[in-house]
Amino acid sequence: MSSPGPDQPRFVIVPRNGHLRGWLLIAAVLWLGSLVATWMLATRLASPVVMAAGGERVDSGKVAREQAAQIKDLRQQVATLKRSDQISRNANTQLQSSLTEREEEVSGLRADVDFYERLVGSTGQRQGLRVHEARFTPESAGTWRYTVTLTQNLNRGAISKGNMRFEVIGVRGGKLNTIKWDELLQSPKAPGKPFSFRYFQQLEDSVMLPPGFTPQRVRVTLQGSGNTVDQTFAWDARKLPGE
């Protein structure tokens, strides 16, 4: 056996199976192909789902807009109904107030008719000079407007003349107190209120009550021709107009 030459390799590798590399290449190609096929199949199957989801998102947005529009419309209707209800309530309150005022006016007119019938009617009781009523109404300036009604039907042809004074009895500082005519008018030696009438007359003016004084009764004195009339009434205070 001859020794190898200087240019020849000492060792030679001889593959045991030359077809192994080819099989590996084929297997890799098939594996890649299966991946591509799987991706394409998954994409095809997923496409309807994705499209449906997109459609659902579009439909949900439309429904949300419609619901928002309905809510806005309902809120507007509620606000309109509230305004209508408030207007109806105000109108009803005004109507009730007006009816109450009319009833009071009718009641007052009926009382006036009864008063005039008793005064000038043929069946009315004959009475001389007297005070029919005394009432008071508070004024915005803090004063009181009095209305004292005088009557007489005993002598229908005669004229009753004279002057009227009154004093107010009440409580001040926890004690019974009487406010005289001069103090009510805030004028020393104030003259009485003159009157002159055939059947009746209403005397009106304003007086001032002292602070802290609570009125309870009013005593009216009439000084006519030849006689004096003294009558006492409970304090009759009316409301301010419009109350």
Secondary structure by P-SEA (a helix, b strand, c coil): ccccccccccbbbbbcccaaaaaaaaaaaaaaaaaaaaaaaaaaaaaaaaaaaaaaaaaaaaaaaaaaaaaaaaaaaaaaaaaaaaaaaaaaaaaaaaaaaaaaaaaaaaaaaaaaaaacccccccccccccbbbbbbccccbbbbbbbbbbcccccbbbbbbbbbbbbbbcccbbbbbcccccccccccccbbbbbccbbbbbbbbbbcccccccbbbbbbbcccbbbbbbbcccccccccc
